[in-house]
Amino acid sequence: MAEIDVVIEDDRWEAARLDELARRAGQAALDWLNMDADLCVMGCDDSRIAALNGDFRDKPAPTNVLSWPAVEHVDHPAGANPPRPDTDELGDIAISFDSCAREAETQGKAFDAHVTHLLVHAVLHLAGYDHLNDADAETMEAAERSILEPLGIDDPYQERNS
C-alpha cells in the first residue's frame, strides 16, 4: 500500500482533517491509476502557496493546489491517458486552506468534497494528466469523475457543464 505523508503547516488543516482527506483521496486516485507509489501532501495557507507559486511557476499569487511530480512525464497524444509513471515516489502536493475555503463557499460546495477533488486533481497531475488543451482536459475531468464518484462526491464540473 502506498505511503501518503501529510505535513501540516497551517493548524486549520488539523481541524479540517487533511490527514484523513489526503489519505482517502490519494489512495482512491492511486487505486484508479493502478499504482502503488508514495506521495506527500502539505497543508498550508495562501501566503505560503503564493511563495511556492512564485518560486516554481513565476506566478507569485495564491492558488488552491500545486503539484511537483517526482519524474518527468512522457509526451502522449492529446486526449489519451498518459503512460503510467514507473516510480515508487509520485511527488509532492501543496494545498492552501484559504483558497480551498474561499472556493468551496463561492461555489456552494462542501469543503471536504472540494478538498478531496483538488487532491485527486493534483495526484492525476503527478501521474502525468494535464488540461493544457480541450482533449486533455476532458480526459482528466473524466478520470476525476471516475475516482470521485465511488467516494460519494458529485461531479465537480457539473455546474460548468450544465
Residue pairs with C-beta under 8 A, 6 or more apart in sequence:
1 27
1 36
2 26
2 27
2 30
2 35
2 36
2 37
2 38
2 39
3 38
4 22
4 23
4 26
4 27
4 38
4 39
4 40
4 41
5 38
5 39
5 40
5 41
6 18
6 19
6 22
6 23
6 40
6 41
6 42
6 43
7 40
7 41
7 42
7 43
8 14
8 18
8 19
8 42
8 43
9 42
9 43
9 44
9 45
9 48
10 43
10 44
10 45
10 48
10 97
12 45
12 97
13 43
13 97
16 43
16 97
16 111
16 112
16 115
17 112
18 41
18 43
18 95
18 115
21 112
21 115
21 116
21 119
22 41
22 43
22 93
22 119
24 116
24 151
25 115
25 116
25 117
25 119
25 120
25 123
25 151
26 39
26 41
26 119
26 123
28 120
28 147
28 148
28 150
28 151
29 119
29 120
29 123
29 124
29 127
29 147
30 36
30 37
30 39
30 90
30 123
32 143
32 146
32 147
33 84
33 123
33 124
33 127
34 84
35 84
35 85
35 90
35 127
36 88
37 85
37 87
37 88
37 89
37 90
38 88
38 89
38 90
39 89
39 90
39 91
39 92
39 93
39 123
39 126
40 91
40 92
40 93
41 92
41 93
41 94
41 95
41 119
42 92
42 93
42 94
42 95
43 95
43 97
44 52
44 94
44 95
44 96
44 97
45 96
45 97
45 98
46 62
46 96
46 97
46 98
46 99
47 62
48 94
48 96
49 62
49 63
49 66
49 94
49 95
49 96
49 99
50 60
50 61
50 62
50 63
51 60
52 66
52 94
53 59
53 60
53 61
53 62
53 63
53 66
54 60
54 61
56 66
56 68
57 66
62 96
62 98
62 99
63 96
63 99
64 95
64 96
64 99
64 100
64 103
64 118
65 93
65 94
65 95
65 96
65 100
65 118
65 119
65 121
65 122
66 93
66 94
66 95
66 122
67 91
67 92
67 93
67 94
67 122
67 123
67 125
67 126
68 91
68 92
68 93
68 126
69 85
69 90
69 91
69 125
69 126
69 127
69 128
70 85
70 87
70 89
70 90
70 91
70 92
70 126
71 85
71 86
71 87
71 91
73 82
73 85
73 128
74 82
74 83
74 128
76 82
76 83
76 128
78 133
78 135
78 136
79 135
79 136
79 138
79 139
80 139
81 129
81 139
81 143
82 127
82 128
82 129
83 128
84 127
84 128
85 126
85 127
85 128
90 123
90 126
90 127
91 126
93 119
93 122
93 123
93 126
95 115
95 118
95 119
95 122
100 111
100 114
100 115
100 118
101 111
103 109
103 114
104 110
104 111
104 113
104 114
104 115
107 114
107 159
109 156
113 153
113 154
113 156
114 156
116 148
116 151
116 153
117 144
117 148
117 153
117 156
120 144
120 147
120 148
121 140
121 144
124 140
124 143
124 144
129 136
129 139
129 140
129 143
130 136
130 140
131 137
131 140
131 141
141 157
144 156
144 157
145 155
145 156
145 157
148 154
148 155
148 156
149 155
155 161
